[in-house]
Amino acid sequence: MDVEQKKKIPTGVLIGVVLAIVVLGLGVFGVLHFRTPKGCRDYTVQKEQHYVEYSEQYDYWDVLTVEYPSLSGINSEQQEKLNKLFYDMAMEKVYYWHLFPDEEVKELQRDYQIFSSDVHCEVPYHSQYLMSVHFQEIYAPISPLYYVHKTQRCANVNLMTGEQYTLSDILTLNDNFMELWCAQVEKSGDYGDLIVNDTDTRETFLMWFLNKDEEAGAQYTFTPFFYLDENKDFVIGLSYDPKPNKIVNNLPLENSFCAHFESSKLEPYRTESEFWNWYEQSESSGEVLECADRKENLWLGKDASIWEFIDQ
């Protein structure tokens, strides 16, 4: 009898253990709840447009139709920061070739007939934490009759912190990744035989993705990019935009390559970036509104007669 009594757990101790477990559970829940905030649910993204048609400020004509997103309904500090980022990214080529030229660009401006830029933006993914903005631009330094280029770039931002994520922030860019990327681009068939999945191609593109090719970098600006589509999958690519010393040469119209990737295919290349924690918890939120009075670019718009000239 004495032995059996020693094995019994006092009721008070048992209740204490249960209460401790409950308190611990509530504490863990509180920590997790704090670490995964509610996020931005009811925000709006309004597309707007910077529009200029034949201003008299310059010795040459300028025609600008630059579309960009404007956020409202999130933290005011982050909202101001991100809206400036979006506008500046939309205007990137206009700044470089037109509004804030360096000495090399100023030399070319002496031969300008028309500077024209047409930028369209899409917001393919927007959650309570993350937002992807995809800019596609057609621009024409010197003249839209001879020097037209198509390029693209992206902004991927955290609505909670204002942080912008680049491709190298979220993925490890190495030969294994380039093998995946080249294989997917080749499989898409969008670029014919320009990209094949061999050692030389992978090595060349890796140097371009990492901006380590000094010789090519003297002639082109390389811009790796990614964005999330409506299914939370990834589109990953690279733009190569000519610098002033290259613009006068015979260059292709398309100046970027990209391909679609399911998220699961990228798991071996994920970095330790906090992006992935936000990504995993993201659900579609917010509303995107189209530009109410978007103008078509006279030279580079959808129905512009310049396309008949170029296609000849």
N, C-alpha and C positions, 0 to 999 in steps of 0.2 A: 504493500500500500504506500509506503513512504517513497519508493522509487517512482511509482506511477504519478504521484502528486508532484514530484519534481519536474516531470516532463510537461505538465500543463502550462500553457502560456496565459498569464494573467489577462483578464478582459481589458483592463486599463491600458496595458502595453499594446494589445492588438488594435484597439481603437486609435491609439497614438500613431501606430505604423500606418494605418489606413489614412488618417488625416494627413500624415507627412507625404504620402504618395499623391493624394489629391492636391495638396498645396504645390508639390513639385510639378505635377501635371499642369496646373494653372499657370505656374511660372514659365514653363516651357512654352505653353500656348501664347502667353503674353509676349515672350521674346520673339517667337516666330511671327506673331501678329504685328509687332513693331517693325520687324525686318522686312515684312512684305506689306507696305502701305497700300491703301486703297487705290492710289494712283489718280490719273486725270481721266474722268469718265465723260464729262459733258462739254468738252471743248469743241471749237469750230476751226476749220481750216478754210479760209476764203482765198481763192485764187485771184490775183490781181495782175495788172500789166503796166509796165513802163513803156510808153509809146512816144516815139518821135518820128516825124515825117518831114524831111527836107528843111531842117532848121537853117537859119542864116548865120549861125555862129562860126561856121568853118568854111574853108575855101572849096570844100567838096561836099557832096550831098551825103546825108546820113539818114538811114531808115531803120528804126529800132522797134521791135515788138518783142519785149522780154517779159515772159510770164513767170510769176513767182508766188509762193504760198505765204499767207499771213495768218498767224495763229492768234486766237483769242480764247479766253476762258481757262487759262492755267495760271500758275504763280507768276506775278508781274515781272519779277526779276528774270526768271527763265524765259518768259514770253518775249521780253525785249531783246535778250541775248540771242534767242533762236531766230527771231524775225530778222535781225540784222544779218545773221549767218546765211539765211535763205536768200535774202536780197543780194548780198554780196556774191554768193555763189552763182546766182542767176546772171548777174552782171559781169562775171569774171572776164569773159572775152571782150566785152564792151569796154571795161576798164583798161584792159591790156592794149587793145588795138585802137582805141578811140579816145577815151576820156583822160587816161593817165599814161600816155606813151613814154617809153624810155627813149634814149637817143637813137637806137636802131629803128624803132618804130617811127620816130619823127622823120627819119630819112625816107621811109616808105610813104609817109603821109604826103610828101611832095608830089607823089605820082598817083595819089588817090583820085578816083572818079566818084566812087560811091562806097561808103562803108555801110554794110547792111548786116543785121543780126536778127535772127528769129529763134526765140527760146520758148519751148513748151515744157511745162512741168506736170508731173503726175505724182500723186501720193498713194502708191499702191498698197501700203500697209500702215495702219495707225491703230495703236493699242493704248491701254491706260498708262503704259510706261515708255514705249518706243514708237518712233515714227520714221518712215523712209520716204525720201523725196528724190525723184528721178528727173533730172534735167536732160532734155535732148535739144541740141542747138545746131542750126545751120548758120554759118557766118561767112562773110566774104570780105577779107582784107583787099584793098586796092580796087577791085571791081567784081561784081557778081556775074560778069560775063565770062571770066576766066579763072578766078580763084575762089571756088566755093568748097567749103569743108563741112562735114557733118561730124559732130562729136557728142559725147555724153559724159555726165558726172553725177554724183549722188551725195546726198547728205543723210546720215543715219544718226538720229539723236535720241537722247534720253530726256523725256519730258520732265522727269523729276529732278534731275541734276543739271541739265543743260549741256551734258557732255556729248561730244561728237565722236563716233567710232569710225576708224578707218579700217581697211581690209587687214592690214598687218596688226591691228589691235586685237582682232578676233580670231585670226587664223595664222598658223605657222606656214610661211611661204618657203617651201624648199622643193627639191627635185621631185619628191613623191607627190606633193600637191600639184606641181606643174604637169606631172604625168596624168593626173586626174583631170585637170583643166584642159589640157591639149586634147585628150581623148574625147571629152565632152564637146568641145568646140568642133573638132573634126567630125564627130558623129552628127552634129546638128546640120551639117552641110550648108550652113549659111554663108561660108566664105570660100567655097570651092576648095582649091588645093593650096590656099595661102598658109594654112596651119595644118601640120601633120604631127603625129605623136612620135617624134624621134628625139634622140639625144641632143642634137644640135638645136632643134626648135625649142625644146624645153629649157636648155641652157640660156638661149637668147632671151626668151620671154621672162625667165626668172630674173635675169639682170635688169630687164625693163620694169618688171613689177617692183623690184627693189630699188630702182633708180640708181643702178651701179654701172651702167654702160656709159662711160664718159664720152666716147666718140659719138654715139647716137644721141646722147643727152645734149650735145652742143647744137644739134639741129632740131630736136623735138622735145616737147614737154610731155612726159609720161605720167598718166593719171590712173592708177588702179582704182576700181570702184566696185561697190556691191549695193544691192538693195533687196528688201524683202518683198515678195509678191503677196497677193491677197490670201494665199494658202500658207504663208510663213515659210515658203521655200526661198531659195537664194538665186539671184542673178549676179554673176561675177564677171567682171571684164576689165579691159585696159583701153584707155584712149591715148593716142599719140598725136599731139597737135604741133604743127610746124612752127618754128621760130622765125623771126624776120629774115635770117640768112638762108632760109629754106623755102620761104613762101613763093618766091618767083619761079621755082622749078615746077615741073610737071608732076603733080601729086594726085593720089586717088581721092575721089569724093568722100568715101567713107574713111573715117579716121579712128575707128574703135572696133574692138572684138569683144564678144560676151557670150555666155552660155548659161543655161538654167541648171540648178543643182537642188536635189532634194536634201533636206536638212540632215538626214541620216548619213548621207555620203560624206559629209564634212566632219563628222564626229572625231575621226582620228587626228584632225588638224586643229581642233579647238585649242585656243590658248586659255590662260587662267583669267581672262577678262571677266569683269562683273557683267558684261553684256549678256553672257549666256544665262546667268541667273534671272535677269529681267526678261530675257527672251522666252525662257521656259514657262514663265508665269503670265506671259502676255496674252490678252484676249482683245479682239477687235473692239475699239471704242472711238468716240469722236465722230464728227461729221465733216465731209469735204464738200465745199460748194464751188461750182464752176464760175469762171470769170464772166460777169454779167455782160460786159461790152468788149469782148476780146476782138481786136482788129487783126486782119490778115496782113502779113508783110507784103508790100507792093512788089518786091523783087524775089523774095524767097518763100512766100506763102504757098499754101497747098495748090492753088490754081494759077500761080504766077506763070507768065509766058516764058520765063527764063528756062523752065524745065524742058520745053520743046527745043530750045537752043542747045542745052547741055546734052540732051539725049541724041542729038544728030550725030 
